[in-house]
Amino acid sequence: MTQQGAALQNYNNELVKCIEDLCIKRDELNKQIRLEEEEKVKLQNEIRLLTEKLARINENLARKMASRNEFDKTIAETEAAYMKILESSQTLLNVLKKEAGNLTKATDTKSSVTKES
């Protein structure tokens, strides 16, 4: 019977030791879980901040692109109007030269008629 009691005591000691080992492993696992949950919260916060920053950048880009498009439109319209002014100036210069030539011919013709008389 003492042998059986000793065996029972050994089994009990081993059982207690196994339970203690399991508790230690569970505590280590709980610590790892807590650390990873903290990391998860940190990463989620960083993602939220980066998402907000990305949204702000996208809004700024959209505004700047719209402004650039307005600049492009204004420049194109201004260049087109300027080309029309240049064409009109050239046309006016050609008409003026032609009229000046006609006036010179008319004046020269009158001068020659007056001299011949």
C-alpha positions, 0 to 999 in steps of 0.5 A, a space after each residue: 500500500 505504501 508503494 501505491 501511495 508513493 505512486 499516487 503521490 508521484 502522479 499527483 506531483 506530475 499532474 500539478 507540475 503539468 498544470 503549472 507548466 500549462 498555466 505558464 504557457 497560457 500566461 506567455 500566450 496571453 502576453 503575446 496576444 496582448 502585445 499583438 492586440 496593441 500592435 494591431 490597434 497601433 497599425 489601425 490608427 496609422 492606417 486611419 491617419 494615412 487614409 485621412 492624409 491620402 484623402 486630403 492629398 487627393 482633394 488638394 490634387 483635384 483642386 490643383 488639377 482643376 486650377 491647372 485646367 483653367 490656366 490651360 483654357 485661359 492660355 489657349 483662349 488668350 493665344 487664339 485671341 492674340 493670333 486673331 489680333 496679329 492676323 487683323 494687324 497684318 490685314 490692316 497693314 496690307 490694306 494701308 500699304 495698298 491704299 498708300 500706294 494708290 494715293 501715291 499713284 494718284 498724287 504722282 498722276 496729278 503732279 505729272 498732269 499739272 507739270 504737262 500743262 
